[in-house]
Amino acid sequence: MKTNPRIAELELHIPSDTGSIAPAVDQIVGRIRRKGCLRGRESDVEVALFEALANAVIHGNRQQAQKQVTICCRHEPNKYVSIVVRDEGTGFDPDGVPDPTAPENLTSEHGRGILLMKTFMDEVRFEKGGTEVHLLKKCDAPVKPLLRRYVENIADYIRSRSKLRFAQRFHSSG
């Protein structure tokens, strides 16, 4: 089998600990940024990858220390960035996830991760019974402006709430 030397690949293994998510995202997004493929749209991958890893650590592996999350990132210049996130959990049915835009779910603090992934990436699919999420971002794909603005507002709100909760937990335990 012939390999393409232009294709860059990276594989990471992180523990099922929420503290491992941000450093992994920073490492992968930093690498994508240095490659220059997405030119200003690296934050799309950042949000989607953060959500995929949070789902894998929290829902997939249930933060069990003996389990890991595997991240495989592949980049072909001027074509795409592909990321696969794999957990060691039992999986789930993506069609069974409630619609986060339904009126009864608008105030929920959970349940928007898949929507965020689908909004910021060009392709999102779940395989192996939901234990793998495949994210694809094309280097030249157009931005989805209206839905994106709505979801960015939700993401900012969730991020600010999450940082506040983590800070409160940290300060109350010390």
C-alpha positions in Angstrom: 0.0 0.0 0.0 1.4 3.4 -1.0 1.2 6.3 1.5 0.9 9.9 0.7 3.7 11.9 2.4 1.5 15.1 2.3 -1.1 13.6 4.6 -0.3 14.3 8.2 -1.6 12.0 10.9 -1.6 12.2 14.7 -3.0 9.7 17.3 -3.4 10.6 20.9 -4.7 8.6 23.9 -6.1 10.5 26.8 -7.4 9.3 30.2 -11.1 9.5 30.9 -10.6 12.7 32.9 -12.3 16.0 32.0 -9.0 17.7 32.8 -7.4 15.9 29.8 -9.9 17.4 27.3 -8.6 20.9 26.9 -4.9 20.0 26.5 -5.8 17.5 23.8 -7.9 20.0 22.0 -5.2 22.6 22.2 -2.6 20.2 20.8 -4.7 19.1 17.9 -6.1 22.6 17.0 -2.6 24.1 17.3 -1.3 21.6 14.8 -4.2 22.3 12.4 -3.5 26.0 12.8 0.2 25.6 12.0 -0.8 23.6 8.8 -2.9 26.6 7.7 -5.7 24.5 6.1 -8.7 26.1 7.7 -7.5 29.7 7.8 -9.6 31.3 10.5 -12.0 28.4 11.0 -9.9 26.4 13.4 -12.4 27.3 16.2 -15.0 25.3 14.3 -12.9 22.2 14.9 -12.1 23.3 18.5 -15.7 23.5 19.5 -16.7 20.2 17.8 -13.6 18.3 19.1 -14.2 19.6 22.6 -17.8 18.3 22.5 -16.8 15.0 21.0 -14.2 14.5 23.7 -16.5 15.6 26.5 -19.1 13.1 25.3 -16.5 10.3 25.1 -15.1 11.0 28.6 -18.3 11.7 30.4 -21.0 9.7 28.7 -19.0 7.0 26.9 -16.3 6.1 29.4 -18.2 7.5 32.4 -15.0 9.0 33.6 -13.7 5.6 34.6 -10.0 5.9 35.2 -9.0 2.6 33.6 -10.6 3.6 30.3 -9.0 5.8 27.6 -10.2 7.9 24.7 -8.4 7.6 21.4 -8.2 10.6 19.0 -7.0 10.1 15.4 -6.5 13.2 13.4 -5.7 13.2 9.7 -5.0 16.3 7.6 -4.5 16.5 3.8 -3.4 20.0 2.7 -6.0 22.0 0.9 -8.6 19.2 1.2 -9.7 18.2 4.7 -9.2 17.7 8.4 -10.6 14.4 9.7 -10.8 13.4 13.3 -12.1 10.2 14.9 -12.8 10.1 18.6 -13.2 6.6 20.1 -14.2 5.7 23.6 -14.4 2.3 25.4 -18.0 2.7 26.5 -21.1 0.7 25.5 -22.2 3.1 22.8 -25.5 4.9 22.2 -28.1 5.5 19.5 -27.6 9.0 18.1 -31.2 9.0 16.9 -32.4 8.6 20.5 -30.8 11.9 21.6 -33.5 14.5 22.3 -33.7 17.6 20.0 -31.9 20.4 21.9 -33.9 23.0 20.0 -37.2 21.7 21.1 -39.0 24.1 23.5 -38.9 21.7 26.4 -35.1 21.3 26.1 -34.0 24.9 25.6 -33.1 25.5 29.3 -31.4 22.2 29.7 -27.7 22.4 30.5 -26.9 19.2 28.6 -27.7 17.7 25.2 -26.2 20.2 22.7 -22.9 18.5 21.9 -24.1 16.6 18.8 -25.8 19.8 17.5 -22.6 21.8 18.0 -20.6 19.1 16.2 -23.0 19.0 13.3 -23.1 22.8 13.1 -19.3 23.4 13.1 -18.2 20.4 11.0 -19.1 19.5 7.4 -19.7 15.9 8.2 -20.4 14.1 11.5 -21.2 10.4 11.7 -21.3 7.8 14.5 -20.0 4.3 14.0 -19.3 1.2 16.0 -22.6 1.5 17.9 -21.9 5.1 18.9 -18.4 4.5 20.4 -16.8 6.4 17.5 -17.6 9.8 16.2 -16.1 10.8 12.8 -15.7 14.6 12.2 -14.7 16.0 8.9 -14.0 19.6 8.0 -13.3 20.5 4.4 -10.7 23.2 3.8 -12.8 25.1 1.3 -16.3 24.5 2.6 -18.6 27.5 3.0 -19.6 28.7 6.5 -23.3 28.1 7.7 -23.9 31.7 8.9 -27.4 31.8 10.6 -27.3 28.5 12.4 -23.7 29.0 13.3 -24.4 32.4 15.0 -27.2 30.8 17.1 -25.0 27.9 18.1 -22.0 30.1 18.8 -24.2 32.0 21.3 -25.3 28.8 22.9 -21.6 27.6 23.0 -20.5 30.8 24.6 -23.2 30.5 27.2 -22.4 26.9 28.0 -18.7 27.6 28.1 -19.2 30.5 30.6 -21.5 28.3 32.8 -19.0 25.4 32.7 -16.1 27.6 33.6 -18.1 29.1 36.5 -19.1 25.6 37.8 -15.5 24.3 37.5 -14.1 27.3 39.2 -16.7 27.0 42.0 -15.9 23.3 42.5 -12.2 24.0 42.5 -12.4 26.8 45.0 -14.8 25.0 47.3 -12.6 21.9 47.4 -9.4 23.8 48.3 
